Amino acid sequence: MKNMHILAIPYPLQGHVMPLMEATRCFTTNGLKVTFVNTEFIHKKLMGASLEIDCPSDLMQLVSIPDGMEPCEDRNDHGKLTKAMFQLMPAKLEELINDINQNDDEKITCIVADYCMGWVLRVARKMGIRLALFCPSSAAVLAVTMSLQKLMDDQVINGRSGEILKHQMVQLSPTMPLMDPANFVWVCVGDAETNQIMFDSLFLEAKDAAEAADHIICNSSMELEPGAFTLFPKMLPIGPLLATNKSTRQVGHFWKEDSTCLTWLDQQPVCSVIYVAFGSITIFNQLQFEELALGLEDTKMPFLWVVRPGPSGNMDYVYPSGFLDRIGSRGKILSWAPQQEVLNHPSVACFMSHCGWNSTMEGVSNGVPFLCWPYFADQFFNKTYICDIWKTGVGLNKDGTGIVTRGEIKSKVEQLVNNNIHKANVLNLKEKLTEGLREGNSSNKNLNKFIDWLKEG
């Protein structure tokens, strides 16, 4: 039997790299060899964070290819980054595969690509390699991408630009929640030019790749999104991936985790701590940062707050006068946390989150109710799931000037921790997700089915 060798390639963002790395760790557990391809910029970040992958070293190798941008250029400019990647990376990926394929025993037998890297379809077709897509976001977001033609036909969006033509809620199927087109990912990434690049390069290409791929696997579950998986049965839920590996350390962080917070959590009463983390790209202005700090202070509860450096890489925020002295040891502030372990800690009462899909999955998998504060794109829809469909959290609302005030923060924290309904709902959902991952049940069965397909060559 020839060796099965999988090439995996994520979109170069924290929330995309981490779940695909978790998926490939499942592949290596089943004896499959994986070459994981990051951009050079991301590869350097991973190495700098002292990455350890808990799998046989001969089965997982990390390699990199250039993303087409100069080292000093701003990779937070998603339009520029996407355009550069789509111009250069196909040729570089082809070169890499040709190098690997020099060894007959090591030939790439399948590519598993993030659906945001739809250009990989052209490389796979040209080289005669099977292709599967990976969805690191909610299946509903991929369902929007797979429904682009319907959205064009119904004149919800302009087929050339992706611009919204009907400013009203849409429903992809009767079993799916309502969606606001204003929050479709390609509409709210940046200026008109950036949005156009994202629509053309990411979403139209992703639609073609999704139609052509042999399989699509999703970091979600039938229990969480029955409507999306019923609408597109080709999508296989294999998650929550982060919950499948609770016994091992999470992989794929871009920054070193500060584990001192776990010792601090050990010293707090059960269900007493507000965990506050907004992912890797959320940015606040100074006024909003101060209101958040003062809101946390006003709750009188212990809190663990992840404060990321600003875009410059420096600490761009200034704490309110006297804040750090007043909170003392009641608050623990750090720059990056071992989130899976934090959310699994009995001291954590609730999770104030940007509602990125990984954070959503981790919170639900650990039975933690949410305070929802979405920043952009799919996070608004994830909030709909949390607040309206699963009823496992409450939303934080902005005032007339666009600020979430300290009063709103205090009020919503009290509402959440004094009402057991959200906690009961999320514990019920956690139980269903755990059940789905058990041997022979939905997510587990789908993962095994996919791994069997990978092994067929």
C-alpha positions in Angstrom: 0.0 0.0 0.0 1.4 3.4 -0.9 1.9 6.0 1.8 -1.0 8.6 2.1 0.4 12.1 2.2 -1.9 15.0 2.9 -1.0 18.6 2.1 -3.0 21.1 4.3 -3.1 24.8 3.6 -5.0 27.4 5.8 -5.8 31.0 5.2 -3.2 33.0 7.1 -5.2 34.1 10.1 -5.1 32.8 13.7 -8.7 31.6 13.6 -8.0 29.6 10.4 -4.6 28.0 11.2 -5.6 26.7 14.6 -8.6 24.5 13.7 -7.0 23.1 10.6 -4.0 22.2 12.6 -6.3 20.4 15.1 -7.9 18.5 12.2 -4.6 17.4 10.8 -3.6 16.2 14.2 -6.6 13.9 14.0 -5.2 12.7 10.6 -1.8 11.9 12.0 -3.4 10.0 14.9 -4.8 7.7 12.2 -1.3 7.2 10.7 -1.6 9.7 7.8 1.4 11.9 6.9 0.7 15.6 6.8 2.7 18.5 5.3 1.2 21.7 6.7 1.8 24.8 4.5 1.8 28.3 6.1 2.9 31.6 4.6 6.5 32.5 5.7 5.1 35.3 7.9 2.8 32.9 9.8 5.3 30.1 10.0 7.7 32.6 11.7 5.0 33.5 14.2 4.3 29.8 15.0 7.9 29.0 15.6 8.3 32.1 17.8 5.4 30.9 20.0 7.4 27.7 20.7 4.9 25.5 18.8 4.7 21.9 20.0 2.5 19.5 18.1 1.5 16.4 20.0 1.8 13.9 17.3 4.6 11.6 15.8 7.3 13.9 14.4 7.6 11.8 11.3 4.0 12.3 10.4 3.7 16.1 10.6 6.0 18.6 9.0 5.5 22.4 8.9 6.7 24.2 5.7 6.2 27.7 4.3 5.8 29.5 1.0 5.9 33.3 0.5 2.6 35.3 0.5 3.7 37.8 -2.1 4.1 40.7 0.2 7.3 42.4 1.4 8.3 41.8 5.0 7.5 45.3 6.1 4.0 45.5 4.4 0.8 45.6 6.5 -0.8 42.2 6.5 -3.8 43.6 8.3 -4.8 45.1 4.9 -6.8 42.0 4.0 -7.5 43.1 0.4 -3.8 43.7 -0.4 -2.8 40.5 1.3 -5.4 38.4 -0.5 -4.5 39.9 -3.9 -0.8 39.3 -3.4 -1.4 35.7 -2.2 -3.6 34.8 -5.1 -1.1 36.1 -7.6 2.1 34.4 -6.2 1.1 31.4 -4.1 -0.4 29.1 -6.8 3.0 28.9 -8.5 4.9 28.5 -5.2 2.5 25.8 -4.0 3.0 23.9 -7.3 6.8 24.2 -6.9 6.6 22.8 -3.4 4.4 19.9 -4.5 6.8 19.1 -7.3 9.7 19.0 -4.9 7.9 16.7 -2.5 6.7 14.5 -5.4 10.4 13.8 -6.4 10.2 11.0 -3.8 7.7 8.3 -5.1 7.0 7.2 -1.5 6.2 10.7 -0.4 3.9 11.9 -3.2 1.0 14.2 -2.2 -2.2 12.1 -2.4 -4.7 14.8 -1.3 -4.9 18.5 -0.6 -7.1 19.8 2.3 -7.4 23.5 1.8 -9.2 26.3 3.7 -12.3 27.3 1.7 -10.9 30.9 1.7 -8.0 29.5 -0.4 -10.2 28.6 -3.4 -7.3 29.2 -5.8 -5.9 25.8 -4.6 -8.6 24.2 -6.9 -6.6 25.2 -10.0 -3.4 23.8 -8.6 -5.1 20.5 -7.6 -6.8 20.2 -11.0 -3.6 20.9 -12.9 -1.6 18.4 -10.9 -4.3 15.7 -10.8 -4.6 15.7 -7.0 -7.8 15.1 -5.0 -9.1 18.1 -3.2 -11.1 18.5 0.0 -12.1 21.8 1.6 -12.0 22.8 5.3 -14.4 25.2 6.8 -13.1 26.9 10.0 -16.1 29.2 10.4 -19.7 28.3 11.0 -21.3 26.1 8.3 -23.9 28.9 7.8 -21.1 31.2 6.5 -20.0 28.7 4.0 -23.6 28.1 3.1 -23.8 31.8 2.1 -20.8 31.3 -0.2 -22.4 28.2 -1.7 -25.7 30.2 -2.2 -24.1 33.1 -4.1 -25.9 32.3 -7.3 -29.2 32.2 -5.5 -28.5 35.5 -3.8 -27.6 37.0 -7.3 -30.8 35.4 -8.9 -32.9 36.9 -6.0 -31.2 40.2 -6.6 -30.0 40.4 -3.0 -26.5 41.1 -4.2 -24.9 42.4 -7.4 -23.3 39.5 -9.3 -20.2 41.6 -10.3 -19.4 43.4 -7.2 -21.1 41.6 -4.4 -22.7 44.9 -3.4 -26.0 44.5 -1.4 -29.1 45.4 -3.4 -31.8 44.5 -0.9 -31.3 45.8 2.6 -33.5 43.3 4.4 -33.0 40.1 6.3 -32.6 37.0 4.1 -33.1 33.3 4.9 -31.2 30.7 2.8 -33.7 28.0 3.8 -36.8 27.7 6.1 -34.6 25.8 8.6 -31.9 28.4 8.8 -31.8 31.6 10.9 -32.3 35.0 9.3 -29.2 36.8 8.1 -28.4 40.5 7.6 -26.7 40.9 4.2 -24.9 44.0 5.6 -22.8 41.5 7.7 -21.8 39.3 4.8 -18.1 38.9 5.2 -17.1 40.5 1.8 -19.3 43.6 2.5 -17.7 44.7 5.8 -13.9 43.9 5.5 -12.8 47.4 4.5 -13.3 50.0 1.8 -15.1 49.4 -1.5 -11.9 48.3 -3.3 -11.0 45.8 -0.5 -14.5 44.4 -0.4 -14.4 43.9 -4.2 -11.1 42.0 -4.0 -12.5 39.8 -1.2 -15.6 39.1 -3.2 -13.8 38.2 -6.4 -10.7 36.4 -4.9 -12.2 34.8 -1.8 -15.9 34.2 -2.2 -16.4 33.6 -5.9 -13.3 31.3 -5.9 -14.6 29.6 -2.8 -17.9 28.9 -4.4 -16.2 27.2 -7.4 -13.9 25.2 -5.1 -16.8 24.1 -2.9 -18.7 22.8 -6.0 -15.7 21.0 -7.3 -14.2 19.6 -4.1 -14.6 15.9 -3.4 -15.5 16.6 0.3 -16.1 19.6 2.6 -15.4 19.1 6.3 -16.6 21.7 8.9 -15.5 22.6 12.4 -19.1 22.4 13.6 -21.7 19.9 14.5 -25.1 18.8 13.4 -26.4 19.7 16.9 -25.3 23.3 16.4 -26.3 23.9 12.8 -28.9 21.4 11.6 -30.3 23.9 9.0 -27.0 24.5 7.2 -26.1 20.9 7.0 -29.5 19.9 5.8 -29.3 22.6 3.1 -25.9 21.4 1.9 -25.4 17.7 2.8 -22.0 17.8 1.1 -20.7 19.6 4.1 -19.6 17.1 6.8 -19.6 18.4 10.4 -16.6 16.9 12.3 -16.4 19.2 15.2 -16.0 20.8 17.7 -12.4 20.0 16.8 -11.1 21.9 19.8 -13.2 19.6 22.1 -11.8 16.4 20.5 -8.4 17.2 21.9 -9.1 18.4 25.4 -6.6 15.9 26.8 -3.8 17.6 24.8 -2.5 21.2 24.5 -4.1 23.3 21.9 -1.9 23.9 18.8 -1.4 26.7 16.4 -1.2 29.8 18.6 0.7 32.8 17.1 1.8 34.1 20.5 3.1 32.5 23.7 0.4 31.6 26.1 0.7 33.0 29.6 -0.2 30.0 31.8 0.2 31.9 35.1 -3.5 32.8 34.8 -4.4 29.2 35.5 -2.8 29.5 39.0 -4.7 32.7 39.5 -7.9 31.0 38.5 -7.3 28.2 41.0 -7.5 30.9 43.7 -10.9 32.2 42.6 -14.3 30.8 43.8 -16.2 28.5 41.4 -18.2 30.3 38.7 -17.0 33.8 39.8 -14.7 35.0 37.0 -15.5 37.0 33.9 -13.2 35.9 31.1 -12.7 38.7 28.6 -11.0 38.0 25.2 -11.6 39.4 21.8 -9.4 37.2 19.5 -6.4 38.3 17.5 -7.7 41.2 15.4 -10.3 43.2 17.3 -9.2 46.8 17.9 -10.8 49.3 20.3 -10.4 53.1 20.4 -9.1 54.6 23.7 -12.5 55.7 24.9 -14.0 52.2 24.4 -11.0 50.6 26.1 -11.6 52.8 29.1 -15.3 52.1 29.3 -14.6 48.4 29.2 -12.0 48.7 32.0 -14.4 50.7 34.2 -17.3 48.4 33.4 -15.3 45.4 34.6 -14.3 47.3 37.7 -18.0 48.2 38.4 -19.1 44.5 38.3 -17.1 43.9 41.5 -16.4 40.4 40.1 -12.9 38.9 39.5 -12.0 39.1 35.8 -9.3 37.6 33.5 -8.7 40.1 30.6 -6.7 39.4 27.5 -5.4 42.7 26.2 -3.7 42.4 22.8 -1.0 44.9 21.7 -2.3 47.3 19.0 -1.5 47.1 15.3 1.9 48.6 15.9 2.8 45.7 18.1 3.1 48.0 21.1 0.6 48.6 23.9 -1.5 51.3 22.4 -4.0 51.6 25.2 -3.8 53.6 28.4 -5.7 52.3 31.5 -8.0 54.8 33.3 -6.3 56.7 36.1 -5.9 54.6 39.2 -7.6 51.6 37.6 -4.8 49.1 38.1 -4.3 50.1 41.8 -8.0 49.9 42.5 -8.6 46.4 41.0 -5.4 44.9 42.6 -5.4 41.1 42.5 -9.2 41.0 41.6 -8.2 41.4 38.0 -5.6 39.5 36.0 -4.5 41.1 32.7 -2.4 39.3 30.2 -1.5 39.4 26.4 -2.5 35.9 25.4 -4.2 33.0 27.3 -4.4 29.3 27.0 -8.1 29.8 26.2 -9.2 26.1 26.0 -7.8 25.5 29.5 -9.3 28.8 30.8 -12.8 28.0 29.6 -12.5 24.5 31.0 -11.7 26.0 34.5 -14.5 25.7 37.1 -13.9 29.3 38.3 -15.0 30.9 35.0 -18.6 32.2 35.1 -19.0 33.7 31.7 -17.1 34.7 28.5 -17.1 38.2 27.1 -16.2 37.5 23.5 -16.0 38.9 19.9 -17.9 35.7 18.9 -15.3 34.4 16.5 -16.2 30.9 15.6 -13.3 29.2 17.4 -14.1 31.1 20.6 -17.8 30.3 20.1 -17.0 26.6 19.8 -14.7 26.6 22.8 -17.2 28.4 25.0 -20.1 26.1 24.1 -17.9 23.0 24.3 -17.0 24.0 27.9 -20.5 25.0 29.0 -19.7 28.7 29.5 -22.4 31.4 28.8 -21.5 34.4 26.6 -21.5 38.2 26.7 -21.5 38.9 22.9 -19.5 41.8 21.5 -19.0 41.0 17.8 -16.4 43.1 15.9 -17.0 42.4 12.2 -18.0 39.9 9.5 -19.3 36.4 10.6 -19.1 37.3 14.3 -22.5 39.1 14.0 -24.1 35.9 12.7 -22.4 33.8 15.4 -24.0 36.2 17.9 -27.4 35.4 16.4 -26.8 31.7 17.0 -25.7 32.4 20.6 -28.4 34.9 21.7 -31.4 33.9 19.5 -31.1 30.3 18.5 -29.2 28.5 21.2 -30.0 31.1 23.9 -26.7 30.6 25.6 -25.8 34.3 26.0 -26.7 37.9 25.9 -25.6 40.8 23.6 -23.8 44.0 24.6 -25.5 47.0 22.9 -23.8 50.2 21.8 -25.1 53.6 22.7 -25.9 56.4 20.2 -22.3 57.3 19.9 -21.2 53.7 19.1 -19.8 52.9 22.5 -20.6 50.0 24.8 -20.8 51.9 28.1 -19.6 50.8 31.5 -23.3 50.8 32.6 -24.2 48.4 29.8 -21.4 46.1 30.7 -22.3 46.0 34.4 -26.0 45.5 33.7 -25.5 42.6 31.2 -23.0 40.8 33.4 -25.5 40.9 36.2 -28.3 39.8 33.9 -26.2 36.8 32.7 -24.8 35.6 36.1 -28.1 36.0 38.0 -30.1 34.1 35.4 -29.6 30.3 35.3 -31.4 29.8 32.0 -28.4 30.6 29.8 -26.1 28.4 31.9 -28.6 25.5 31.7 -28.9 25.9 27.9 -25.2 25.9 27.3 -24.7 22.9 29.6 -27.3 21.1 27.6 -25.6 22.0 24.4 -22.2 20.9 25.8 -23.7 17.5 26.6 -25.0 17.1 23.0 -21.7 18.1 21.5 -19.8 15.7 23.7 -22.2 13.0 22.7 -21.7 13.8 19.0 -18.0 13.2 19.4 -18.4 9.8 20.9 -17.5 6.7 18.9 -20.1 6.0 16.2 -22.0 9.3 16.7 -22.4 12.1 14.1 -19.2 14.2 14.2 -17.0 11.2 15.1 -18.6 9.1 12.3 -18.1 11.9 9.7 -14.4 12.3 10.7 -13.8 8.6 10.4 -15.6 8.5 7.1 -13.4 11.3 5.8 -10.2 9.7 7.1 -11.2 6.5 5.3 -11.6 8.5 2.1 -8.1 10.0 2.6 -6.7 6.5 3.1 -8.2 5.3 -0.2 -5.7 7.4 -2.2 
